[in-house]
């Protein structure tokens, strides 16, 4: 299973509506399809979602770093030489989603070669996950209407509410309206994408306390070191580090430094190999984890559920698995389906995905 080539194909699919949050907004899924080809004819597939406002990567930078640096360094290695592969990838700093996509595509190759699903190779704990849906910035009545539609259509009962606007009271009012409309049995948690100060975050948490929120995530910047610690110390609910904890070392610093008490794992930035290391670290330190979403398409979502369902610790909470619903199309021959509030792992060898060649031809940007 020697690597003979790695493709990085840029593609663009519009969203049905813009997704808005404190650190930016997204109108089009400008992603990169990554394919790892082997000498035995097996091809592993994953996708890399550029998020320049979070990691600094762009579609162009991902294509360039894979084509000019990573592919030449990895050619000739086998898919099983993961430690060597990561050693070579780590010679280059940053570029997390490019590295993660290569890693997941290699796991897809290994699953195909073994005739087994990747989720089974990773741990095989369950065959599905409960779904959490992200509610982005909009007028309050639109946020409520979207949440009710997702609940009624797909059976989803967990919602992540984007906050971080000014004044903070606008988001507090939206959360109260969501709780009133959805009732006490729905899980609600908030994600500020670093949009508030520590003092604004503290006021918001006090005013939201009666709602019984499950988590709070990245309400203020982790770089505000003392303010963040002060906020987390007084939080009565787990405080999730997401974009401030993108690598195992950052996870350690945020948790041991008192800047977080839970972690978001995103396969889009740590692949499967490093995500397992982050998961083991969190289990060893006794903190909760949530499977996050990098505004993934269906390919990325398939990878998230494959990892999340594979482990008991990651399947405990609902995973953020529904952002693909906001895309106008996708590349898979068989679309994902959320039923009864859950998303199932794909059956079949590897990741169980197949790319529609006509759709890829329609949306690719490198003609």
One Martini backbone bead per residue (centre of mass of N, CA, C, O) as a GRO file, in nm:
protein
  367
    1UNK     BB    1   0.060   0.061   0.024
    2UNK     BB    2   0.183   0.275  -0.154
    3UNK     BB    3   0.248   0.600  -0.210
    4UNK     BB    4   0.185   0.771  -0.538
    5UNK     BB    5  -0.040   0.994  -0.454
    6UNK     BB    6  -0.169   1.343  -0.409
    7UNK     BB    7  -0.474   1.500  -0.404
    8UNK     BB    8  -0.585   1.856  -0.456
    9UNK     BB    9  -0.928   1.957  -0.478
   10UNK     BB   10  -1.094   2.228  -0.560
   11UNK     BB   11  -1.412   2.336  -0.417
   12UNK     BB   12  -1.756   2.479  -0.475
   13UNK     BB   13  -2.037   2.532  -0.245
   14UNK     BB   14  -2.320   2.666  -0.179
   15UNK     BB   15  -2.513   2.817   0.044
   16UNK     BB   16  -2.836   2.876   0.130
   17UNK     BB   17  -2.705   3.029   0.379
   18UNK     BB   18  -2.552   3.218   0.582
   19UNK     BB   19  -2.292   3.169   0.821
   20UNK     BB   20  -2.303   3.316   1.151
   21UNK     BB   21  -2.033   3.457   1.353
   22UNK     BB   22  -1.797   3.614   1.547
   23UNK     BB   23  -1.540   3.527   1.336
   24UNK     BB   24  -1.765   3.503   1.098
   25UNK     BB   25  -1.851   3.408   0.752
   26UNK     BB   26  -2.043   3.179   0.530
   27UNK     BB   27  -2.128   3.116   0.174
   28UNK     BB   28  -1.898   2.905   0.089
   29UNK     BB   29  -1.767   2.584   0.013
   30UNK     BB   30  -1.414   2.610   0.019
   31UNK     BB   31  -1.283   2.321  -0.056
   32UNK     BB   32  -1.081   2.009  -0.019
   33UNK     BB   33  -1.006   1.735  -0.203
   34UNK     BB   34  -0.861   1.433  -0.072
   35UNK     BB   35  -0.628   1.205  -0.238
   36UNK     BB   36  -0.501   0.874  -0.184
   37UNK     BB   37  -0.265   0.691  -0.365
   38UNK     BB   38  -0.198   0.352  -0.455
   39UNK     BB   39  -0.032   0.066  -0.586
   40UNK     BB   40  -0.318  -0.113  -0.537
   41UNK     BB   41  -0.570   0.095  -0.616
   42UNK     BB   42  -0.614   0.261  -0.367
   43UNK     BB   43  -0.849   0.520  -0.238
   44UNK     BB   44  -0.835   0.792  -0.032
   45UNK     BB   45  -1.084   1.003   0.146
   46UNK     BB   46  -1.112   1.365   0.195
   47UNK     BB   47  -1.156   1.684   0.373
   48UNK     BB   48  -1.070   2.041   0.352
   49UNK     BB   49  -1.150   2.320   0.565
   50UNK     BB   50  -1.117   2.640   0.529
   51UNK     BB   51  -1.011   2.874   0.816
   52UNK     BB   52  -0.877   3.179   0.828
   53UNK     BB   53  -1.010   3.288   1.112
   54UNK     BB   54  -0.859   3.036   1.273
   55UNK     BB   55  -0.584   2.905   1.094
   56UNK     BB   56  -0.505   3.054   0.798
   57UNK     BB   57  -0.639   2.889   0.589
   58UNK     BB   58  -0.666   2.814   0.244
   59UNK     BB   59  -0.737   2.677  -0.043
   60UNK     BB   60  -0.461   2.748  -0.172
   61UNK     BB   61  -0.275   2.651   0.063
   62UNK     BB   62  -0.359   2.354   0.063
   63UNK     BB   63  -0.282   2.284  -0.225
   64UNK     BB   64   0.018   2.372  -0.198
   65UNK     BB   65   0.118   2.200   0.049
   66UNK     BB   66   0.050   1.928  -0.077
   67UNK     BB   67   0.192   1.951  -0.359
   68UNK     BB   68   0.490   2.072  -0.255
   69UNK     BB   69   0.533   1.905   0.030
   70UNK     BB   70   0.373   1.644   0.118
   71UNK     BB   71   0.373   1.454  -0.125
   72UNK     BB   72   0.687   1.423  -0.161
   73UNK     BB   73   0.733   1.317   0.141
   74UNK     BB   74   0.523   1.053   0.111
   75UNK     BB   75   0.631   0.919  -0.115
   76UNK     BB   76   0.666   0.556  -0.065
   77UNK     BB   77   0.499   0.521   0.158
   78UNK     BB   78   0.299   0.366   0.379
   79UNK     BB   79  -0.008   0.360   0.538
   80UNK     BB   80   0.129   0.233   0.812
   81UNK     BB   81   0.340   0.488   0.843
   82UNK     BB   82   0.232   0.708   1.054
   83UNK     BB   83   0.477   0.817   1.213
   84UNK     BB   84   0.636   0.909   0.967
   85UNK     BB   85   0.423   1.089   0.845
   86UNK     BB   86   0.398   1.284   1.094
   87UNK     BB   87   0.688   1.371   1.103
   88UNK     BB   88   0.679   1.510   0.823
   89UNK     BB   89   0.439   1.699   0.869
   90UNK     BB   90   0.575   1.840   1.135
   91UNK     BB   91   0.788   2.014   0.982
   92UNK     BB   92   0.524   2.168   0.938
   93UNK     BB   93   0.360   2.425   1.032
   94UNK     BB   94   0.050   2.391   1.072
   95UNK     BB   95  -0.193   2.293   0.860
   96UNK     BB   96  -0.431   2.109   0.986
   97UNK     BB   97  -0.637   2.024   0.755
   98UNK     BB   98  -0.435   1.900   0.563
   99UNK     BB   99  -0.329   1.681   0.756
  100UNK     BB  100  -0.602   1.552   0.833
  101UNK     BB  101  -0.688   1.456   0.549
  102UNK     BB  102  -0.456   1.263   0.505
  103UNK     BB  103  -0.505   1.083   0.748
  104UNK     BB  104  -0.800   0.994   0.673
  105UNK     BB  105  -0.730   0.874   0.396
  106UNK     BB  106  -0.544   0.652   0.514
  107UNK     BB  107  -0.765   0.511   0.678
  108UNK     BB  108  -0.934   0.442   0.433
  109UNK     BB  109  -0.724   0.254   0.310
  110UNK     BB  110  -0.703   0.052   0.549
  111UNK     BB  111  -0.999  -0.034   0.547
  112UNK     BB  112  -1.004  -0.144   0.260
  113UNK     BB  113  -0.773  -0.352   0.294
  114UNK     BB  114  -0.937  -0.500   0.541
  115UNK     BB  115  -1.257  -0.483   0.505
  116UNK     BB  116  -1.313  -0.230   0.705
  117UNK     BB  117  -1.430  -0.007   0.910
  118UNK     BB  118  -1.300   0.266   1.057
  119UNK     BB  119  -1.473   0.269   1.316
  120UNK     BB  120  -1.379  -0.017   1.397
  121UNK     BB  121  -1.072   0.040   1.411
  122UNK     BB  122  -1.101   0.271   1.635
  123UNK     BB  123  -1.352   0.090   1.825
  124UNK     BB  124  -1.671   0.020   1.785
  125UNK     BB  125  -1.904   0.113   1.987
  126UNK     BB  126  -2.099   0.241   1.761
  127UNK     BB  127  -2.344   0.330   1.482
  128UNK     BB  128  -2.410   0.616   1.631
  129UNK     BB  129  -2.531   0.962   1.662
  130UNK     BB  130  -2.615   1.227   1.811
  131UNK     BB  131  -2.753   1.546   1.720
  132UNK     BB  132  -2.615   1.869   1.669
  133UNK     BB  133  -2.732   2.204   1.621
  134UNK     BB  134  -2.651   2.500   1.459
  135UNK     BB  135  -2.718   2.840   1.564
  136UNK     BB  136  -2.706   3.124   1.406
  137UNK     BB  137  -2.706   3.433   1.315
  138UNK     BB  138  -3.013   3.608   1.393
  139UNK     BB  139  -3.301   3.676   1.432
  140UNK     BB  140  -3.476   3.542   1.681
  141UNK     BB  141  -3.716   3.424   1.514
  142UNK     BB  142  -3.526   3.265   1.320
  143UNK     BB  143  -3.385   3.086   1.525
  144UNK     BB  144  -3.639   2.948   1.628
  145UNK     BB  145  -3.745   2.838   1.356
  146UNK     BB  146  -3.501   2.659   1.294
  147UNK     BB  147  -3.507   2.479   1.545
  148UNK     BB  148  -3.795   2.371   1.499
  149UNK     BB  149  -3.741   2.246   1.221
  150UNK     BB  150  -3.518   2.047   1.306
  151UNK     BB  151  -3.682   1.899   1.515
  152UNK     BB  152  -3.931   1.817   1.332
  153UNK     BB  153  -3.764   1.683   1.091
  154UNK     BB  154  -3.504   1.523   1.266
  155UNK     BB  155  -3.514   1.498   1.594
  156UNK     BB  156  -3.361   1.725   1.726
  157UNK     BB  157  -3.231   1.797   2.089
  158UNK     BB  158  -2.964   1.966   2.008
  159UNK     BB  159  -2.821   2.303   2.071
  160UNK     BB  160  -2.602   2.537   1.917
  161UNK     BB  161  -2.537   2.869   2.021
  162UNK     BB  162  -2.458   3.156   1.881
  163UNK     BB  163  -2.234   3.393   2.017
  164UNK     BB  164  -2.089   3.746   2.057
  165UNK     BB  165  -2.249   3.990   2.051
  166UNK     BB  166  -2.350   4.335   2.013
  167UNK     BB  167  -2.499   4.318   2.260
  168UNK     BB  168  -2.519   4.052   2.479
  169UNK     BB  169  -2.835   4.070   2.522
  170UNK     BB  170  -2.922   3.953   2.251
  171UNK     BB  171  -2.831   3.658   2.314
  172UNK     BB  172  -2.987   3.617   2.570
  173UNK     BB  173  -3.267   3.650   2.440
  174UNK     BB  174  -3.239   3.416   2.239
  175UNK     BB  175  -3.207   3.188   2.448
  176UNK     BB  176  -3.474   3.230   2.592
  177UNK     BB  177  -3.650   3.181   2.339
  178UNK     BB  178  -3.553   2.891   2.287
  179UNK     BB  179  -3.641   2.768   2.554
  180UNK     BB  180  -3.942   2.842   2.533
  181UNK     BB  181  -3.992   2.689   2.256
  182UNK     BB  182  -3.843   2.394   2.327
  183UNK     BB  183  -3.797   2.345   2.617
  184UNK     BB  184  -3.658   2.143   2.884
  185UNK     BB  185  -3.553   1.877   2.699
  186UNK     BB  186  -3.352   2.057   2.563
  187UNK     BB  187  -3.029   2.101   2.455
  188UNK     BB  188  -2.819   2.379   2.556
  189UNK     BB  189  -2.553   2.569   2.396
  190UNK     BB  190  -2.260   2.785   2.383
  191UNK     BB  191  -2.085   3.001   2.126
  192UNK     BB  192  -1.848   3.280   2.098
  193UNK     BB  193  -1.584   3.302   1.931
  194UNK     BB  194  -1.444   3.537   2.112
  195UNK     BB  195  -1.660   3.797   2.131
  196UNK     BB  196  -1.609   3.839   2.432
  197UNK     BB  197  -1.556   3.931   2.730
  198UNK     BB  198  -1.521   3.826   3.043
  199UNK     BB  199  -1.741   4.011   3.167
  200UNK     BB  200  -1.963   3.954   2.965
  201UNK     BB  201  -1.967   3.648   3.009
  202UNK     BB  202  -2.045   3.655   3.308
  203UNK     BB  203  -2.313   3.799   3.275
  204UNK     BB  204  -2.442   3.598   3.081
  205UNK     BB  205  -2.427   3.345   3.264
  206UNK     BB  206  -2.606   3.459   3.485
  207UNK     BB  207  -2.860   3.514   3.292
  208UNK     BB  208  -2.856   3.192   3.191
  209UNK     BB  209  -2.880   2.991   3.431
  210UNK     BB  210  -3.196   2.909   3.420
  211UNK     BB  211  -3.157   2.728   3.142
  212UNK     BB  212  -2.953   2.487   3.159
  213UNK     BB  213  -2.680   2.468   3.042
  214UNK     BB  214  -2.433   2.248   2.926
  215UNK     BB  215  -2.245   2.468   2.778
  216UNK     BB  216  -1.938   2.658   2.722
  217UNK     BB  217  -1.779   2.834   2.436
  218UNK     BB  218  -1.550   3.056   2.364
  219UNK     BB  219  -1.633   3.350   2.480
  220UNK     BB  220  -1.330   3.417   2.520
  221UNK     BB  221  -1.012   3.475   2.493
  222UNK     BB  222  -0.727   3.289   2.569
  223UNK     BB  223  -0.525   3.539   2.560
  224UNK     BB  224  -0.695   3.623   2.813
  225UNK     BB  225  -0.573   3.469   3.059
  226UNK     BB  226  -0.695   3.583   3.329
  227UNK     BB  227  -0.988   3.622   3.235
  228UNK     BB  228  -1.042   3.327   3.163
  229UNK     BB  229  -0.985   3.202   3.437
  230UNK     BB  230  -1.192   3.368   3.592
  231UNK     BB  231  -1.436   3.261   3.437
  232UNK     BB  232  -1.400   2.949   3.478
  233UNK     BB  233  -1.405   2.946   3.790
  234UNK     BB  234  -1.728   3.054   3.786
  235UNK     BB  235  -1.828   2.823   3.632
  236UNK     BB  236  -2.109   2.583   3.641
  237UNK     BB  237  -2.005   2.489   3.361
  238UNK     BB  238  -1.864   2.358   3.110
  239UNK     BB  239  -1.560   2.470   2.944
  240UNK     BB  240  -1.489   2.502   2.610
  241UNK     BB  241  -1.224   2.410   2.406
  242UNK     BB  242  -1.128   2.483   2.072
  243UNK     BB  243  -0.940   2.697   1.902
  244UNK     BB  244  -0.738   2.682   2.167
  245UNK     BB  245  -0.734   2.339   2.108
  246UNK     BB  246  -0.559   2.188   1.837
  247UNK     BB  247  -0.357   2.039   2.032
  248UNK     BB  248  -0.228   1.855   2.278
  249UNK     BB  249  -0.066   2.089   2.409
  250UNK     BB  250  -0.307   2.287   2.424
  251UNK     BB  251  -0.489   2.114   2.595
  252UNK     BB  252  -0.303   2.108   2.839
  253UNK     BB  253  -0.284   2.413   2.890
  254UNK     BB  254  -0.588   2.476   2.924
  255UNK     BB  255  -0.645   2.277   3.156
  256UNK     BB  256  -0.401   2.330   3.360
  257UNK     BB  257  -0.457   2.657   3.345
  258UNK     BB  258  -0.784   2.707   3.371
  259UNK     BB  259  -0.929   2.766   3.061
  260UNK     BB  260  -1.063   2.471   3.092
  261UNK     BB  261  -1.314   2.171   3.117
  262UNK     BB  262  -1.328   2.118   2.801
  263UNK     BB  263  -1.346   1.946   2.468
  264UNK     BB  264  -1.305   1.995   2.122
  265UNK     BB  265  -1.338   1.759   1.863
  266UNK     BB  266  -1.173   1.778   1.532
  267UNK     BB  267  -1.112   1.604   1.249
  268UNK     BB  268  -1.039   1.845   1.055
  269UNK     BB  269  -0.763   1.908   1.250
  270UNK     BB  270  -0.680   1.587   1.373
  271UNK     BB  271  -0.807   1.365   1.269
  272UNK     BB  272  -0.756   1.042   1.395
  273UNK     BB  273  -0.484   1.021   1.538
  274UNK     BB  274  -0.486   1.290   1.710
  275UNK     BB  275  -0.769   1.253   1.830
  276UNK     BB  276  -0.688   1.012   2.007
  277UNK     BB  277  -0.486   1.172   2.178
  278UNK     BB  278  -0.685   1.376   2.288
  279UNK     BB  279  -0.880   1.175   2.412
  280UNK     BB  280  -0.681   1.038   2.609
  281UNK     BB  281  -0.616   1.295   2.762
  282UNK     BB  282  -0.905   1.354   2.862
  283UNK     BB  283  -0.947   1.090   3.012
  284UNK     BB  284  -0.701   1.118   3.205
  285UNK     BB  285  -0.818   1.410   3.316
  286UNK     BB  286  -1.142   1.409   3.333
  287UNK     BB  287  -1.287   1.515   3.060
  288UNK     BB  288  -1.500   1.644   2.847
  289UNK     BB  289  -1.649   1.578   2.519
  290UNK     BB  290  -1.687   1.715   2.182
  291UNK     BB  291  -1.810   1.690   1.863
  292UNK     BB  292  -1.716   1.891   1.621
  293UNK     BB  293  -1.754   2.167   1.374
  294UNK     BB  294  -1.614   2.293   1.046
  295UNK     BB  295  -1.825   2.327   0.839
  296UNK     BB  296  -1.903   2.061   0.715
  297UNK     BB  297  -1.946   1.837   0.501
  298UNK     BB  298  -2.024   1.515   0.432
  299UNK     BB  299  -1.740   1.406   0.453
  300UNK     BB  300  -1.666   1.530   0.730
  301UNK     BB  301  -1.910   1.410   0.881
  302UNK     BB  302  -1.836   1.115   0.836
  303UNK     BB  303  -1.575   1.137   1.003
  304UNK     BB  304  -1.696   1.228   1.272
  305UNK     BB  305  -1.887   0.980   1.320
  306UNK     BB  306  -1.671   0.762   1.305
  307UNK     BB  307  -1.522   0.861   1.560
  308UNK     BB  308  -1.748   0.913   1.771
  309UNK     BB  309  -1.870   0.611   1.759
  310UNK     BB  310  -1.596   0.455   1.843
  311UNK     BB  311  -1.639   0.608   2.126
  312UNK     BB  312  -1.763   0.648   2.436
  313UNK     BB  313  -1.679   0.944   2.508
  314UNK     BB  314  -1.784   1.079   2.227
  315UNK     BB  315  -2.094   0.949   2.246
  316UNK     BB  316  -2.233   1.090   2.492
  317UNK     BB  317  -2.260   1.330   2.313
  318UNK     BB  318  -2.366   1.527   2.092
  319UNK     BB  319  -2.298   1.585   1.760
  320UNK     BB  320  -2.173   1.805   1.510
  321UNK     BB  321  -2.378   1.695   1.213
  322UNK     BB  322  -2.560   1.946   1.034
  323UNK     BB  323  -2.425   2.161   0.836
  324UNK     BB  324  -2.491   2.027   0.556
  325UNK     BB  325  -2.790   2.133   0.534
  326UNK     BB  326  -2.680   2.429   0.421
  327UNK     BB  327  -2.617   2.293   0.162
  328UNK     BB  328  -2.693   2.271  -0.185
  329UNK     BB  329  -2.467   2.043  -0.192
  330UNK     BB  330  -2.269   1.751  -0.298
  331UNK     BB  331  -2.035   1.464  -0.361
  332UNK     BB  332  -2.210   1.234  -0.294
  333UNK     BB  333  -2.389   0.959  -0.401
  334UNK     BB  334  -2.478   0.924  -0.087
  335UNK     BB  335  -2.654   1.080   0.123
  336UNK     BB  336  -2.705   1.202   0.416
  337UNK     BB  337  -2.906   1.093   0.714
  338UNK     BB  338  -3.131   1.225   0.942
  339UNK     BB  339  -3.266   1.015   1.208
  340UNK     BB  340  -3.402   1.053   1.505
  341UNK     BB  341  -3.144   1.241   1.581
  342UNK     BB  342  -2.949   1.064   1.391
  343UNK     BB  343  -2.622   0.932   1.285
  344UNK     BB  344  -2.483   0.706   1.079
  345UNK     BB  345  -2.264   0.483   1.004
  346UNK     BB  346  -2.095   0.366   0.750
  347UNK     BB  347  -2.092   0.111   0.555
  348UNK     BB  348  -1.810  -0.053   0.496
  349UNK     BB  349  -1.519   0.005   0.369
  350UNK     BB  350  -1.384   0.228   0.544
  351UNK     BB  351  -1.586   0.516   0.497
  352UNK     BB  352  -1.813   0.460   0.270
  353UNK     BB  353  -1.733   0.640   0.019
  354UNK     BB  354  -1.865   0.823  -0.276
  355UNK     BB  355  -1.789   0.997  -0.566
  356UNK     BB  356  -1.936   1.221  -0.779
  357UNK     BB  357  -1.815   1.299  -1.086
  358UNK     BB  358  -2.016   1.520  -1.180
  359UNK     BB  359  -1.998   1.702  -0.929
  360UNK     BB  360  -1.699   1.747  -0.932
  361UNK     BB  361  -1.692   1.881  -1.214
  362UNK     BB  362  -1.885   2.118  -1.135
  363UNK     BB  363  -1.714   2.228  -0.855
  364UNK     BB  364  -1.449   2.254  -0.952
  365UNK     BB  365  -1.152   2.501  -0.961
  366UNK     BB  366  -0.912   2.352  -1.173
  367UNK     BB  367  -0.972   2.388  -1.494
   0.00000   0.00000   0.00000
